[in-house]
């Protein structure tokens, strides 16, 4: 019998991660399993991180920003 997965959350934190953030987020979003929410916690970044996060949030409904 196959077990049904109700929900999965992937959680990532970031602070001033603009240099590697695109690759990190795309790596998660491009997984073959796609039934999850992706929660990204921005730890008060003062670089381009908030803009990058907002762009991904607008493109993919799985992305949630805190």
C-alpha distances in whole Angstrom, upper triangle without the diagonal:
4,6,9,13,16,19,20,24,26,29,32,36,39,43,45,42,44,44,41,39,38,37,34,33,33,31,28,28,28,24,22,19,21,20,22,25,28,30,34,36,40,42,45,46,49,49,47,43,43,44,42,39,40,40,36,36,37,36,32,31,28,31,32,36,37
4,6,9,13,15,17,20,22,26,29,32,35,39,42,39,40,41,37,35,35,33,31,29,29,27,24,24,24,21,18,16,18,16,18,22,24,27,30,33,36,39,42,42,46,45,43,40,40,40,38,35,36,36,33,32,34,32,28,27,24,27,29,32,34
4,6,10,12,14,18,20,23,26,30,33,37,39,37,38,39,35,33,33,32,29,28,28,26,23,23,23,20,18,15,17,14,16,19,22,24,28,30,34,36,39,40,43,43,41,38,37,38,36,33,34,35,31,30,32,30,27,25,22,25,26,30,31
4,6,9,11,15,18,21,25,28,31,35,37,35,36,37,34,32,31,30,28,26,26,24,21,21,22,19,17,13,14,12,13,16,19,22,25,28,31,34,37,37,41,40,39,35,35,36,33,30,31,32,28,27,29,27,24,22,19,22,23,27,28
4,6,8,11,14,17,21,24,27,31,34,31,33,34,30,28,28,27,24,23,23,22,18,18,19,16,15,11,12,9,10,13,16,18,21,24,28,30,33,34,37,37,35,32,31,32,30,27,28,29,25,24,26,25,21,19,16,19,20,23,24
4,7,11,14,17,20,24,27,30,33,31,32,34,31,28,28,28,25,23,23,23,19,19,20,18,17,13,13,9,9,12,15,17,20,23,26,29,32,33,36,36,34,31,30,31,29,26,27,27,24,22,24,24,20,17,15,18,18,21,22
4,7,10,13,17,20,23,27,29,27,29,30,27,24,24,24,21,19,20,20,16,16,18,16,16,12,11,7,6,8,11,13,17,19,22,25,28,29,32,32,30,27,26,27,26,22,23,24,21,19,21,21,17,15,12,14,15,18,19
4,7,10,13,17,20,23,26,24,26,27,24,21,22,21,18,16,17,16,13,13,15,13,14,10,10,7,5,7,9,10,14,16,20,22,25,26,30,29,28,24,24,25,23,20,21,22,19,18,20,20,16,14,11,13,13,16,17
4,6,10,13,16,20,22,21,22,24,21,18,19,19,16,14,16,15,11,12,15,14,15,12,11,9,6,5,6,7,10,13,16,18,22,22,26,26,25,21,20,22,20,17,18,20,16,15,18,18,15,13,9,10,10,13,13
4,7,10,13,17,20,18,19,21,18,15,16,16,12,11,13,12,8,10,13,12,14,12,11,10,7,6,5,6,8,11,14,17,20,20,24,23,22,18,18,20,18,15,17,18,15,14,18,17,14,14,10,9,10,12,13
4,7,10,14,17,15,17,19,16,14,15,15,12,11,14,13,10,12,15,15,17,15,14,14,10,8,6,5,6,8,11,13,16,17,20,21,20,16,16,19,16,13,16,18,15,14,18,18,15,15,11,10,9,10,10
4,7,10,13,11,14,15,13,11,13,13,9,9,13,12,10,12,15,15,19,17,16,17,13,11,8,6,5,6,9,10,14,14,17,17,17,13,14,16,14,12,15,16,14,14,18,18,16,16,13,11,10,10,10
4,7,10,9,12,14,13,10,13,14,11,11,15,15,13,15,18,19,22,21,20,20,17,14,11,8,6,5,6,7,10,11,14,15,15,11,12,15,14,11,15,17,15,15,19,19,18,18,16,13,12,10,9
4,7,6,9,11,10,8,12,13,10,11,14,15,14,16,19,20,24,23,22,22,19,17,13,11,7,6,5,6,9,8,11,11,12,8,10,13,11,10,13,15,14,15,18,19,18,19,17,14,13,11,10
4,5,9,11,11,10,13,15,13,14,17,18,18,20,22,23,27,27,25,26,23,20,17,14,11,9,6,5,6,5,8,9,10,8,10,13,12,11,14,17,16,17,20,21,21,22,20,17,16,13,12
4,6,8,10,9,12,14,13,14,17,18,19,20,23,24,28,28,27,28,25,22,19,17,13,12,9,8,8,5,6,5,7,6,9,11,11,11,14,16,16,17,20,21,21,23,22,18,18,15,15
4,6,6,5,9,11,10,11,14,15,15,17,19,21,25,25,24,25,23,20,17,15,12,12,9,10,11,8,10,8,8,6,10,11,10,10,14,15,14,16,19,19,19,21,20,17,17,14,15
4,6,5,7,10,10,11,13,15,16,17,19,21,25,26,24,26,24,21,18,17,13,14,11,13,13,9,10,7,6,5,9,9,7,9,12,12,13,15,17,18,18,21,20,17,17,15,16
4,6,8,9,10,12,13,14,16,18,19,21,25,26,25,27,25,23,20,19,16,17,14,15,16,12,13,10,9,9,13,13,10,13,16,15,15,18,20,20,21,23,22,19,20,18,20
4,6,6,6,9,10,11,13,15,16,18,21,22,22,24,22,20,17,17,14,15,14,15,17,14,15,12,11,10,13,14,11,12,16,15,14,17,19,18,19,21,20,17,18,17,19
4,5,5,6,8,10,11,12,14,16,20,21,19,21,19,17,14,14,11,12,11,13,15,12,14,11,10,7,10,11,8,8,12,12,10,13,16,15,15,18,16,13,15,13,15
4,6,5,6,8,10,11,12,15,18,19,18,20,19,17,14,15,12,15,14,17,18,15,16,14,11,9,12,11,7,9,12,10,9,12,14,13,13,16,15,13,15,15,17
4,6,5,6,9,10,10,13,16,18,17,20,18,18,14,16,14,16,16,18,20,17,19,16,14,13,15,15,11,12,15,14,12,15,17,15,15,18,17,15,17,17,19
4,6,5,7,9,10,12,15,16,16,18,16,15,12,13,11,13,14,16,18,16,18,16,15,12,15,15,12,11,15,14,12,14,17,16,15,17,15,13,15,15,17
4,5,5,6,9,11,14,15,13,15,13,12,9,10,9,12,13,16,18,16,18,17,14,12,13,13,10,9,12,11,8,11,13,12,11,13,11,9,12,12,15
4,5,5,6,9,12,13,12,15,14,14,11,13,13,16,17,20,21,19,21,19,17,14,16,15,12,11,14,12,9,12,14,11,11,14,12,11,14,15,18
4,6,5,7,11,12,12,15,14,14,12,14,14,17,18,20,23,21,23,21,19,17,18,18,15,14,17,16,12,15,17,15,13,16,14,13,16,17,20
4,6,6,9,10,9,12,10,10,8,11,11,15,16,19,22,21,23,22,20,17,18,18,15,13,16,15,12,13,16,14,12,14,11,10,13,15,17
4,6,9,9,7,10,10,10,8,11,12,16,18,21,23,22,24,22,20,17,18,18,14,13,15,14,10,11,13,11,9,11,9,9,12,14,17
4,6,8,8,12,12,13,12,15,16,19,21,24,26,25,27,25,22,20,21,20,17,16,18,16,13,15,16,13,11,14,12,13,16,18,21
4,5,7,10,10,12,12,15,16,20,22,25,27,26,29,27,25,22,23,23,20,18,20,19,15,17,19,16,14,15,13,14,17,19,22
4,6,9,11,14,14,18,20,23,25,28,31,30,33,31,28,26,26,26,23,21,23,22,18,19,21,18,15,16,14,16,19,22,25
4,6,8,11,12,16,18,22,24,27,30,29,32,31,29,26,26,26,23,21,23,22,18,19,20,18,15,15,12,15,17,20,23
4,6,9,10,14,16,20,22,26,28,27,30,29,27,24,24,24,21,19,20,19,15,15,17,15,11,11,9,12,15,18,21
4,7,10,13,16,20,23,26,28,28,31,30,28,25,24,25,22,20,21,20,17,16,18,16,12,11,8,12,14,17,20
4,6,10,13,16,19,22,25,25,28,28,26,22,22,22,20,17,18,19,15,14,16,15,11,10,7,9,11,14,16
4,6,10,13,16,19,21,22,25,25,23,19,18,19,18,14,15,16,13,11,14,14,10,8,5,6,7,11,13
4,6,10,13,16,18,18,22,21,19,16,15,17,14,11,13,14,11,10,13,13,10,9,6,5,6,8,11
4,7,10,13,15,16,19,19,18,14,14,16,14,11,12,14,11,10,14,14,12,11,8,6,5,6,7
4,6,9,12,12,16,16,15,11,11,13,11,8,11,13,10,10,14,14,13,13,10,7,6,5,6
4,6,9,10,14,15,14,11,10,13,13,10,12,15,13,12,16,17,16,16,14,11,9,6,5
4,6,6,10,11,11,8,7,11,11,9,11,14,13,13,16,18,17,17,16,12,11,7,6
4,6,9,11,13,10,10,14,14,12,14,17,17,17,20,22,21,21,20,16,14,11,9
4,7,9,11,9,9,12,14,12,14,17,18,17,20,22,22,22,22,18,16,12,10
4,6,8,6,7,10,11,11,13,15,16,16,19,21,21,22,21,18,16,13,12
4,7,7,8,10,12,13,14,16,18,18,20,22,23,24,24,20,19,15,15
4,6,7,9,10,11,13,14,16,17,19,21,22,24,23,20,19,16,16
4,6,5,6,9,10,11,13,14,16,17,19,21,21,17,17,14,16
4,5,5,6,9,10,11,12,14,16,17,18,18,14,14,11,12
4,6,5,6,9,10,10,12,14,15,17,17,13,12,9,10
4,5,5,6,9,10,11,13,14,16,17,14,14,11,13
4,5,5,6,9,10,11,12,15,15,12,13,11,13
4,5,5,6,9,10,11,12,12,9,9,7,10
4,5,5,6,9,10,11,12,9,9,8,11
4,5,5,6,9,11,13,10,11,11,14
4,5,5,6,9,9,7,9,10,13
4,5,5,6,8,5,6,7,11
4,6,7,10,8,10,11,14
4,7,9,9,11,13,17
4,5,6,9,12,15
4,5,8,11,14
4,6,10,13
4,7,10
4,7
4
